Amino acid sequence: MRAKDKHTRTNRKPRSSPNPNSNSDSCHNKTVATPNSNRNPNIPPYSWGFCTEDELQELLLRNMEIVYADVVSKIVSMGYSEDQALKAVLNNGHCFGGVDALENILNNSLAYLKSNGNLEGSDDTMPVFTDLMQLEAYSLAAMVCLLQQLRPNLTKGDALWCLLVTDFHVGKASTIQVPVANNECTCCSSRTATTTATTTTTNTGDNAVGVVSPSPHFCESRGGPPDFNLVFACGHEMSLRLQRDIEFPKRFNLSPSMKSLLKRNVALCAAGFKAHSKQLPQPQAVAIPAGSTGPAEDAVTSMMNKFRELNLDDCMKLLAEDQKDEVLLALFNQVKDLEKELKVRKDWAHERAVQAATKLSNDMAELKMLRMESQREEAQKLKKGKQALDDATMKKLLEMEEALRKTSGEVDQANSTVKKLETENAEIRAELEASKLSASESVKNCTQVEKREKKCLKRLLAWEKQIAKLQQEISDEKQKIVEIEKELARIRQCQKEAEVKVREELKAKEEALVLIEEERHSKEAAEVDSKRNLKALRLKIEIDFQRRKDDLLRLEQELSCLKVSSRSADKHRKSKASRTGNSDVAKPQRETITKLLKELDNLEDFEEEVNGARECIICKGDEVSIVFLPCAHQIMCGSCSQEYGRKGKATCPCCRVPIEQRIRVFGAGS
C-alpha cells in the first residue's frame, strides 16, 4: 500500500467535521449563529441552486483532493520520493499565494523541500497534519473564514459557492457578486439571468431540500402573462428553451447525491407545474380552441418525460460523450415525433374506415329496401301479368347499383390506405429498433472512448514526466552552450590577439627582409670593395713579403758578417780598446739587431693573419682553393666544395647567388 493511499479517503460520506476549537471553525460558527431572519430556516435560499451546504462542502473537498493528488504526483515526477512529497504537502502545503491553488500548494511544498524541511515554524519530526483529509478540511475552513472576514454579509453557503466558482481563489471570491432572491431559488437557468420560482418544502421530512413549485412569476420571467395555456401555446420555442435548460446541469461535475437530489426536485417541479395547470380557471382557456389542449398536454408530458429521462450520471464524461448524448437525444426526439405522426395517421385512417363502413352499411340497407320494393313490384306485376317494368324503377335500380359500386371502390381504397399505413408503421418500428440499436452501439462506443481516455491520461502523465526530464536536459544543455559560447568568445579574442601579433610579426618580418636586403646589398658592395682591397692588399703583401725576404736575407748576411767581424775585432781589441770605447761601438750594433728581430716578428704575425683570412669557412682547416662564378668569391677548399650543393642547386654562402661554375686555383697567391 503506497504512502499516498494511507492519507486519502475511499468514501467522502463519513467525513468528520474539523476541530471546533480551531480559529477557522470558530469564525464559521460565529457567522452561522446569526442567520437572516427573513429567510425560511428549512429552505436554502442561495443562488447556488438545490445544493445544501454539506453537498457544496463535499464537492469542494473532492476538488481539493484532486488538487492535492496532482501536487503530489508533480512533486514525485520532479525526482522526490512519494513520502517526501507527502511530508512536504502536510507540513507546508497551504493554498495561499499569488496564483491559483494548485501552483500555490506546489510552490510552498517545493520551498519546504528545497530548504530541507527547515522552514520557519516547521517541525521536522512530526508533520503539521496527520493526513490529507485533515489538511483539506482545515484548508477549506480557513478559506471560508477568511472570505467571511473579508465579506461579513456572506453566509457559509455563499462563501462555499464563491470558492467553487473561482476554483479556491480567495482574491477573486472576495470580489464576485452573489445574486440573492428572497424566498425564491433558481430553477433550470442556463442563459437567462435570474429565473425564479417559489419554493416549498418536501413532505418527506428533509428540511434541507428545496422543492420548486411554479408560480405566475415563472411565466412572466419567460416573457408572457401568467396564463399556462398561453404558455403552452408557445409551442416549439418553449420546448427548445426547456430543452436547453434541462441540458444545462450536464456542464457541472455533480456528485451522485446531488444528482439524485436534482432528479427528485425536477420531478416534484414537474408535478407541481402540471397540478397548477389543471387548477387554472376555465374562462382563461376559452380563448384557445379545444383541439389545442391535446398538443399542450402532449408537450407537458414530453417535457416531464425528458425531465425523468435525464441521465445525470454521465455528467462526468468528456465533450465527445456530450456530443454523443446530444445525438441520442435528437434521435429520441425524432422517434417521438414519428410516433406522434403515426398516431395521427392511424386516427385519420380509422376515422375514414369508420366513415366508409357507416356509409356502406347505410347504402346496403337502402339497397336491400329497394330490392325488396322491386321484388314486391315484380310480384305485383307478375300477378297482374300484363304490366311492364316502369322506366323510372329501372333507372333507380341502375343508380343504386352505380352507388354500390362507388361505395365498394371507396371501401377498397380505405383498405389499401390502412395497409399502406400499417406498412409505414412497420417501417417506423424498424427505424425505432435501429435507433435503439445505434443508441446501444453509441453507449458501447462511449465506454470504449472512456477506456481510451484513461489510457491517454496515463500516456499524458508519462509524457509530462518525460517532458520534465527533457526540460531538465535542455536546461543542462543550455548551460553547456553558455559555457561553450564563453569559451568561444575567449578563443575568438585570443584569435584576434594572435592575428594582431601575426600582422605585427609579418610587418616586422617585412621590415627585417627589407633590412636584410639592404644589408645584402651593402654586403655585396662591401664584398666587392673587400675583393678590390684584398687584391691590392695581396699585391702589397706579396711585394712587402718579397721585400721583407730580401731584407731578411740581407740582414742575415750582414749579421753573419758582423758576427765574424766582431769576433776578429774582439781578438785585436782586447789590449787596445778601452772600456768606454767598447760600449760606444757595441750599442749601435745591439740596436740594429733588436730592430731586425722586431721586423721578423711583424712579418710572422702578418703571415699568420693572411693565412687565417684564406681559411675555408666550412672546415676552418684547409686553404681556400675554389672560385665561384659569376660572383668570384673564394671561400671554400676543394673537398668542402665537392660536398656543398649536392642535394640541390647550390648558392654562394656570401651573396646567395646561384653558382654556375667552380674554378680550382693553385699557387701562393691563389
C-alpha angles and dihedrals in degrees: 000000000000123000091243093057091056091062100041127078128236095206129028097202101079091052114144119222119250123271108289090215092067120104094238095055092044088056089048094050090049090054095046092048091072108052125173110278093209094064129083108251091217095055127065100222095192129132089237092085127228097345119114124220091257092053092048090049090049091050092049091048090052091051091047090050089055090049093051091046090053090049092051092048092049092050090049090050088056091065103269123123120252093248091053092048092049092047091050092050093048092048103041107001098120117147099226119115146093099292136042123311096261094052092043093053091044094049093047093048092047090049088054091049094046091052090049091245094299099122122145111287095001125132118220095197101050128028119236091240127034097221143351094267091062092044092051093047094049093043092053092046091049092051092048091049092048092048092049090050090053092045110025093183093066121100122215091260092052091047091050090048091050091050091048093050095046095042096243094313104142093190093057092039091056091057101040117109115237111208111220126192121191113240090343134096134200114267119193099329117166108149105002117089106233117353106177138188134180116267130224132183124249122254092229094080097252099134094178094066120087115213121198123224117182124247134184089263088068091063093042091054088055091056104262142091121274093268113117095195088057089047090052088050088064086084121178097010093058092046090052091051091049090048091053090047092049093051092050098085090061089075093069129073097237124183120241092252090051090049093053090046091051091049092051093048092048091051092049090047091053092048092050090046092053094044092050091050090055091052095058116120117261099237090067091058094051092081091065124066119251092244091064094064091072096056089043092055089045090052091050091046092049089048091051091048090051089050091052094042092058108128101204092167088081095060092102092062125102132258093272091058091048089055090051089049089052090051091049091048090051090050091050091050090049091050091050091050090050091050090052091049090047091051091050092049092047091052091048093048092047091050092049091048091050091049091048092047092048092049091046092051091049091048092047091050091049091047090050091051091048091050091050090050091048090049091051090047091048090049091051090047090049089049091052089042095199106060116105126216114277115245091222092055092050090049091051091050091052091050091050092051090050091051089049091053091049091049093050089049091053090048090052090048091050090050091051090049090051090050091049091050091049089052091050089047090054090049091050090050089050090051089049091053090047090051091051090048091050088048091055090047089050090053090051090048089050091054090048090049089050091052090048089049091054090050090048090050090052090048090047091053090050090047091050090053090048091047090052090050091047091048089053090050090047091052090050091048090048089053089050090048090052090051091046090049090052090049090047091051090050090049091048090050089050089047091053091048090048090049090051090049091047091050090049091047091047090050090047089047091051090048089047090049090051089049090046090050091049090046090049092052091045089045091051090049090047090048091051089050091044091051091050091045090044092055091047090045092048090051091047091046092050091049092045091043091052090045091048090049091052091046090048092052090046092048092047090051091047090047092052090048091048091050091051093045091046092053093049092044091051091055094051095038104053095091100031108041121072128222094259096050092050093055092050092053096043095050098069090046093053091050092051092050092049092051092050092051091052091051089052091052091050091051092052092050092049091051090052091050092050091047091050092052090054096053121118112263092220108044096019089210114079127059119257113261106157125086118201119216138244091015093046094217116157106198108124138065123233098261095048091046091057092053095043115090101013096126095051145339106322124227129197110267091220104048103009091234113149110258111237099172139011123209124194114216130196136196140067094287096043 
